[in-house]
Amino acid sequence: MTRPARLAVGVVSAGRVGSVLGAALARAGHTVVAASGISDASVRRAERLLPEVPLLPADEVVRRADLVLLALPDDALADMVRGLVTTGALRAGQIVAHTSGAHGVGILEPVTEIGALPLALHPVMTFTGRAEDLERITACSIGVTANTEDEAAWNVGEALAMEMGAEPVRIPEAARELYHAALAHGANHLITLVADCVELLREAGIPGGEKVLGPLLSAALDNVLRHGDRALTGPVARGDTGTVRTHLEVLAQRAPEVVDCYTTLARRTAARASDSGLLAGPAATEVIRLLDDPDGRETP
């Protein structure tokens, strides 16, 4: 794959993602010529990861760059793109890449119309904005999206991802929304789930819940990534309705805010266990009946 020429990179803005990707591009031999950042956190982050890079208004950053990296919140991206095009900050021949997982290149249509090259480069990783994130990039994928029939653009996006040390994965424009939903459902909701579990252990008087859960959750994650539904274990997958009933009762008493989440995930677990042959039909029916009517109020 052809390596991009050495590029002048402008980062808009120096948030957790932008500062790390800017540093990764600099490590690959490109030159970060400017970045934008207003908050104290952005300034400190830029000082750590982009030393000696001037912090300038977004339009000035863009005017200096060959590669414009738009590391903005999803909902801010469209307005920023339109503004940069309207003011003439963006120009033909530039590479304009955003880091949003939720969007493909459709949101960069104004960029395409002026003759710049649009790309979506979404790192499949959660970042803290610290130096250790540079190593995380080398263990992650970057979702690359370009205009469908522009093979050269796809190649540029893949080459940039590889230069940063990541594994490029082509994400078609039409798949972008479902792709991002899958990532958010897994990573974001996993954090909520684990935090709830730590709190339940604390409520039970068990200290160090993080240490208790760590090996179990690490093994569960490794198993499901290796074996899929065959990794399912526990009372729902076994059809142990007595244990599930006890869980529902104690959660209703001690942590009612968790009951809906437990019930929803238990239903989904029962469905997957049933579909994969781990849970026999009658047992699955009993589990679902319990989850739908834990108090036994409905007439059979």
C-alpha positions as CSV (number, residue, x, y, z in Angstrom):
1,M,0.0,0.0,0.0
2,T,1.3,3.4,-0.9
3,R,2.3,5.6,2.1
4,P,0.9,9.1,2.1
5,A,3.4,11.9,1.6
6,R,4.6,13.7,4.7
7,L,1.6,15.9,5.6
8,A,1.0,19.1,7.5
9,V,-1.6,18.0,10.0
10,G,-4.2,20.4,11.6
11,V,-6.1,19.0,14.6
12,V,-9.6,20.4,15.4
13,S,-9.8,20.0,18.3
14,A,-7.2,18.8,20.9
15,G,-9.7,16.6,22.8
16,R,-8.9,13.1,24.0
17,V,-9.2,11.6,20.5
18,G,-7.7,14.5,18.5
19,S,-4.6,14.9,20.6
20,V,-3.8,11.2,20.6
21,L,-4.3,10.8,16.9
22,G,-2.3,13.9,16.2
23,A,0.5,12.5,18.3
24,A,0.3,9.2,16.5
25,L,0.5,10.9,13.1
26,A,3.5,12.9,14.4
27,R,5.1,9.7,15.5
28,A,4.6,8.4,12.0
29,G,6.6,11.3,10.5
30,H,3.9,13.8,9.7
31,T,4.0,17.3,11.1
32,V,1.3,18.6,13.3
33,V,1.3,22.3,12.4
34,A,-1.5,23.6,14.6
35,A,-4.4,22.5,16.8
36,S,-7.4,24.1,18.3
37,G,-8.3,24.0,22.0
38,I,-9.9,26.4,24.4
39,S,-10.6,24.5,27.7
40,D,-7.9,24.1,30.3
41,A,-8.0,20.4,29.8
42,S,-7.4,20.7,26.0
43,V,-4.5,23.1,26.7
44,R,-2.9,20.7,29.2
45,R,-3.5,17.7,26.9
46,A,-1.9,19.5,23.9
47,E,1.1,20.4,26.1
48,R,1.6,16.7,26.9
49,L,0.9,15.1,23.6
50,L,1.5,17.9,21.0
51,P,4.4,19.9,22.5
52,E,5.3,23.1,20.8
53,V,2.3,22.9,18.5
54,P,0.5,26.2,18.5
55,L,-3.1,26.4,19.6
56,L,-5.1,28.5,17.2
57,P,-8.7,29.2,16.1
58,A,-10.2,26.3,14.1
59,D,-10.2,28.2,10.8
60,E,-6.5,29.1,11.1
61,V,-5.6,25.5,12.0
62,V,-7.4,24.3,8.8
63,R,-5.7,26.9,6.6
64,R,-2.3,25.6,7.6
65,A,-3.0,21.9,7.0
66,D,-2.8,19.4,4.2
67,L,-4.6,16.8,6.4
68,V,-7.4,18.3,8.5
69,L,-8.4,16.1,11.5
70,L,-11.9,17.0,12.8
71,A,-12.0,15.3,16.2
72,L,-15.4,16.8,17.3
73,P,-18.5,15.6,19.0
74,D,-21.0,14.0,16.6
75,D,-23.5,16.7,16.8
76,A,-21.0,19.5,16.3
77,L,-19.5,18.1,13.1
78,A,-22.0,19.2,10.5
79,D,-22.0,22.9,11.6
80,M,-18.2,23.0,11.8
81,V,-17.8,21.6,8.3
82,R,-20.3,24.0,6.8
83,G,-18.6,26.9,8.6
84,L,-15.1,26.0,7.4
85,V,-16.3,25.7,3.8
86,T,-18.4,28.9,3.9
87,T,-15.4,30.9,5.2
88,G,-13.0,29.5,2.7
89,A,-10.8,27.9,5.3
90,L,-11.0,24.5,3.5
91,R,-9.7,24.2,0.0
92,A,-9.4,21.8,-2.9
93,G,-6.7,19.2,-2.5
94,Q,-6.8,18.9,1.3
95,I,-7.6,15.6,3.0
96,V,-10.4,16.2,5.5
97,A,-11.0,13.3,8.0
98,H,-13.3,13.2,10.9
99,T,-13.1,10.8,13.9
100,S,-16.8,10.3,14.6
101,G,-18.1,6.8,14.7
102,A,-21.7,7.7,14.1
103,H,-21.0,9.4,10.7
104,G,-19.6,8.3,7.4
105,V,-18.5,10.6,4.7
106,G,-22.0,11.9,3.8
107,I,-21.6,14.5,6.5
108,L,-18.5,15.8,4.6
109,E,-20.4,16.4,1.3
110,P,-19.6,20.2,1.4
111,V,-15.9,19.1,1.5
112,T,-16.4,16.9,-1.5
113,E,-18.1,19.7,-3.4
114,I,-15.0,22.0,-3.1
115,G,-12.6,19.3,-4.3
116,A,-11.2,18.1,-1.0
117,L,-10.9,14.4,-0.1
118,P,-13.3,13.3,2.6
119,L,-12.5,10.4,5.0
120,A,-14.0,9.0,8.2
121,L,-11.3,7.5,10.5
122,H,-12.9,6.2,13.7
123,P,-10.6,4.6,16.3
124,V,-12.4,1.6,17.9
125,M,-11.0,2.5,21.3
126,T,-11.7,4.5,24.4
127,F,-9.1,7.2,25.2
128,T,-8.1,9.1,28.3
129,G,-6.0,11.7,26.4
130,R,-2.8,10.6,28.0
131,A,0.5,9.3,26.6
132,E,-0.4,5.6,27.2
133,D,-3.2,6.0,24.6
134,L,-0.5,6.0,21.9
135,E,0.1,2.3,22.8
136,R,-3.6,1.6,22.8
137,I,-3.8,2.6,19.2
138,T,-1.4,-0.2,18.2
139,A,-3.9,-2.7,19.6
140,C,-7.1,-1.3,18.1
141,S,-8.9,-1.0,14.7
142,I,-9.8,2.1,12.9
143,G,-13.0,2.1,11.0
144,V,-12.3,3.7,7.6
145,T,-15.0,5.1,5.3
146,A,-14.5,6.8,2.0
147,N,-16.7,7.5,-1.0
148,T,-17.8,4.2,-2.4
149,E,-16.2,4.3,-5.8
150,D,-13.0,6.2,-4.9
151,E,-10.5,3.4,-4.3
152,A,-7.7,5.8,-4.0
153,A,-9.4,7.5,-1.0
154,W,-10.0,4.1,0.7
155,N,-6.3,3.4,0.2
156,V,-5.3,6.8,1.8
157,G,-7.5,6.2,4.8
158,E,-6.1,2.7,5.3
159,A,-2.6,3.9,4.9
160,L,-3.1,6.6,7.5
161,A,-4.6,4.1,10.0
162,M,-1.7,1.7,9.5
163,E,0.8,4.6,9.9
164,M,-0.8,5.3,13.3
165,G,-0.2,1.6,14.2
166,A,-3.8,0.5,14.0
167,E,-5.6,-2.1,11.9
168,P,-7.8,-0.5,9.2
169,V,-11.3,-1.9,8.8
170,R,-13.5,-0.8,5.8
171,I,-16.9,0.3,7.0
172,P,-19.3,1.0,4.1
173,E,-21.3,4.2,4.4
174,A,-24.6,2.4,4.7
175,A,-23.3,0.3,7.6
176,R,-22.0,3.2,9.6
177,E,-25.0,3.7,11.9
178,L,-25.3,0.0,12.8
179,Y,-21.6,-0.3,13.2
180,H,-21.5,2.6,15.7
181,A,-24.6,1.3,17.6
182,A,-22.8,-2.1,18.1
183,L,-19.7,-0.4,19.5
184,A,-21.6,1.9,21.8
185,H,-23.9,-0.9,23.0
186,G,-20.9,-3.0,23.9
187,A,-18.4,-0.5,25.3
188,N,-20.6,2.1,26.9
189,H,-23.2,-0.2,28.4
190,L,-20.5,-2.6,29.6
191,I,-19.1,0.2,31.8
192,T,-22.6,0.9,33.2
193,L,-23.1,-2.8,33.8
194,V,-19.8,-3.3,35.6
195,A,-20.2,-0.1,37.7
196,D,-23.6,-1.4,38.8
197,C,-22.1,-4.8,39.8
198,V,-19.4,-3.1,41.8
199,E,-22.1,-1.1,43.6
200,L,-24.1,-4.3,44.3
201,L,-21.1,-5.9,45.9
202,R,-20.5,-2.7,48.0
203,E,-24.2,-2.8,49.1
204,A,-23.6,-6.5,50.1
205,G,-20.7,-5.3,52.3
206,I,-18.0,-6.8,50.1
207,P,-15.0,-4.5,49.7
208,G,-12.8,-4.4,46.7
209,G,-15.5,-5.3,44.2
210,E,-13.3,-4.3,41.3
211,K,-10.7,-6.9,42.3
212,V,-13.3,-9.5,42.8
213,L,-14.9,-9.0,39.5
214,G,-11.8,-8.4,37.4
215,P,-10.7,-12.0,36.7
216,L,-14.3,-13.2,36.2
217,L,-15.2,-10.4,33.7
218,S,-11.9,-10.7,31.9
219,A,-12.4,-14.4,31.4
220,A,-16.0,-13.9,30.3
221,L,-15.0,-11.3,27.7
222,D,-12.2,-13.5,26.4
223,N,-14.5,-16.5,26.2
224,V,-17.3,-14.8,24.3
225,L,-14.8,-13.3,21.8
226,R,-13.4,-16.7,21.2
227,H,-16.5,-18.9,21.4
228,G,-19.5,-16.7,21.0
229,D,-22.8,-18.1,22.6
230,R,-21.0,-21.2,23.7
231,A,-19.4,-19.1,26.4
232,L,-22.8,-18.5,28.1
233,T,-22.9,-19.8,31.7
234,G,-25.0,-19.0,34.8
235,P,-28.5,-19.6,36.0
236,V,-30.4,-18.2,33.0
237,A,-28.4,-20.2,30.5
238,R,-28.9,-23.3,32.7
239,G,-32.6,-22.7,33.2
240,D,-32.3,-22.4,37.0
241,T,-35.5,-20.5,37.6
242,G,-35.2,-20.8,41.4
243,T,-31.9,-18.9,41.4
244,V,-33.2,-16.3,38.9
245,R,-36.2,-15.8,41.1
246,T,-34.0,-15.2,44.1
247,H,-32.0,-12.6,42.1
248,L,-35.1,-10.7,41.2
249,E,-36.3,-10.7,44.8
250,V,-33.1,-9.5,46.3
251,L,-32.6,-6.8,43.6
252,A,-36.2,-5.6,44.1
253,Q,-35.4,-5.2,47.8
254,R,-31.9,-3.9,47.7
255,A,-31.3,-2.3,44.3
256,P,-34.6,-1.7,42.5
257,E,-32.9,0.6,40.0
258,V,-31.1,-2.5,38.6
259,V,-34.1,-4.8,38.2
260,D,-35.1,-3.6,34.7
261,C,-31.6,-3.9,33.4
262,Y,-31.2,-7.4,34.9
263,T,-34.5,-8.5,33.5
264,T,-33.9,-7.2,30.0
265,L,-30.4,-8.8,29.8
266,A,-31.7,-12.0,31.3
267,R,-34.4,-12.2,28.5
268,R,-31.8,-11.6,25.9
269,T,-29.5,-14.2,27.5
270,A,-32.3,-16.8,27.5
271,A,-33.1,-16.1,23.8
272,R,-29.4,-16.5,22.8
273,A,-29.1,-19.6,24.9
274,S,-32.2,-21.1,23.4
275,D,-31.2,-20.2,19.8
276,S,-27.8,-21.7,20.3
277,G,-29.2,-25.0,21.7
278,L,-27.8,-24.4,25.2
279,L,-31.2,-24.0,26.8
280,A,-34.0,-26.4,26.0
281,G,-37.3,-25.0,24.8
282,P,-39.4,-25.8,27.9
283,A,-36.7,-24.4,30.2
284,A,-36.4,-21.2,28.1
285,T,-40.2,-20.8,28.3
286,E,-40.1,-21.1,32.1
287,V,-37.3,-18.5,32.4
288,I,-39.1,-16.1,30.2
289,R,-42.4,-16.6,32.1
290,L,-40.6,-15.8,35.4
291,L,-39.0,-12.7,34.0
292,D,-42.3,-11.5,32.5
293,D,-44.2,-12.2,35.7
294,P,-41.9,-12.5,38.7
295,D,-44.7,-12.3,41.2
296,G,-46.8,-15.0,39.5
297,R,-49.8,-12.7,39.2
298,E,-50.8,-13.7,35.7
299,T,-53.1,-16.6,35.1
300,P,-51.3,-19.5,33.3
